[in-house]
Amino acid sequence: MNFETELNLTLRARYPLIYIPSAEEERVESVISNVAKSLGRSVFIWDFVDGYQSNPTDAGAGKRNPLQALEFVDKISKATVFVLRDFDRFLEDVAIARKLKNLARKLKSESQNIIIIASQLSIPDNLSEFFSILEFPLPNPEELKIEIEKLAHHTNNTQLNKQAIDELVRAGQGLSLERIRRVLAKAIAENNQLSPEDVELILEEKRQSIRQTQILEFYPSTTEISDIGGLDNLKEWLLRRGGAFSDRARKYGLPHPRGLLLAGIQGTGKSLTAKAISHHWHLPLLRLDVGRLFAGLVGESESRTRQMIQLSEALSPCVLWIDEIDKAFAGTDGRGDSGTTNRVFGTFLTWMAEKTSPVFVVATANNIRTLPPELLRKGRFDEVFFVGLPNQEERSQIFSVHLNKYRPHNIRVYDIDRLAYETPDFSGAEIEQGIIEAMHIGFSQNRDFTNEDILEAASQIVPLAQTAQQEIQMLQEWATSGKARLASRQNTFK
């Protein structure tokens, strides 16, 4: 059900108080006016500075007086929709809250509704039962296309063919209509017309928009599948799904891939894999810091979670990378935070199970045992992979990847098989650190680093396999019990 249909139904069902959290005030009001007109209802709009503006007989009523704005509702007997801008600021006032409760009783028997439009969802507990919340989506591709074609027509733009318009639309997904208009106006001011090169301007606007949410981060990814050493089972699984987001896959009947949980030991390439998936599938990578979902104000954490979901879906198809999810949702019993963690986790789980948008979730976890069992059941993720310590063959591949990055011109001087043999229980991150330390040794002596430098550096590193031996043993036992697929074909456990 789209927003317009849902609003129409809500108004006809005589829901007295409606709350629409959205920063796109102008676009929301346009939809409200269209729906109200189709139902034969008037629309009166109020804000704190100018009062009521759309009623010529009472222009300015309720100016700088929110209680008076509500009392004005009592004076109107005809079918009307009252739109109150930024009225969330006044809901904590006892007189406002009482008046809204009284009006809720009165409006049920009349064809009248009060709609609050605010940039964030903020409803006090004592009013939560009286309000119905409607989520206003960001513009869909069709709306973006209409807007871009309209601007192109006004500028007599002849350079934009269907493919160029589609690219601009794809780049603009996830932005508000106002932001799209601003960035395209900038492009027109610079070049007097729109062009396919303006995609980069839109992408930069998108990066700024995502940064402003302080929840998601637009993460540039240049990591390739070949940059990952080992993990052959996992790579094969990913390569098989490389075309699963294409139109051809939809025609075949394939559903969108849902996501992947990568559990295992630190420094074994889980985060690297998330970046490689984005690059290989040619999808934007969004990184979610789950800690930023949790805010101090009551209800704000849940609002941020919904905002994250809405933005991810608007930017789809995309990869949503949730790093160290175990630290965010470990022990979700709600103690000490009034159940906020539980509610955020519940919202996230419901979305994971029911989402139909092509958002591929890649979650990483170091300690799988602390995760709630609900997150691990089938339907949340397509697969759970365990990423363990690399065996000797995989260590050889990891050494090859890093040495090829740092010394591509003379990689043959390094005895990779020996290096892999001499570094048992080393993770990929520890191998890279050993090479970097060897480079410091060589640089300090004005020469290139050697095999001996790498082995000397490795001898100074105490691998995690020794410092956290018990925890790693528990993780390996969990993986071998059949609760996850092994990311490597020949994983060796001790």
Secondary structure, DSSP 8 states (H G I E B T S, - for coil): --HHHHHHHHHHTT-SEEEEE-S-HHHHHHHHHHHHHHTT-EEEEEETTTEE-S-GGGTTTTTT-HHHHHHHHHH--SSEEEEEETGGGGTTSHHHHHHHHHHHHHHHTTTEEEEEEESS----GGGTTTEEE-------HHHHHHHHHHHHHHTT--S--HHHHHHHHHHHTTS-HHHHHHHHHHHHHHHSS--GGGHHHHHHHHHHHHHHHTSEEEE-----GGGS-S-HHHHHHHHHTTTTTSHHHHHHT-----EEEEEE-TTSSHHHHHHHHHHHHT--EEEE-GGGG--SSTTHHHHHHHHHHHHHHHT-SEEEEETTHHHHHTT-S-TTTTTHHHHHHHHHHHHHHH--S-EEEEEEES-GGGS-HHHHSBTTBSEEEEE----HHHHHHHHHHHHHHH-TTSGGGS-HHHHHHT-TT--HHHHHHHHHHHHHHHHHTTS---HHHHHHHHHT---HHHHTHHHHHHHHHHIIIIISEESSTT----
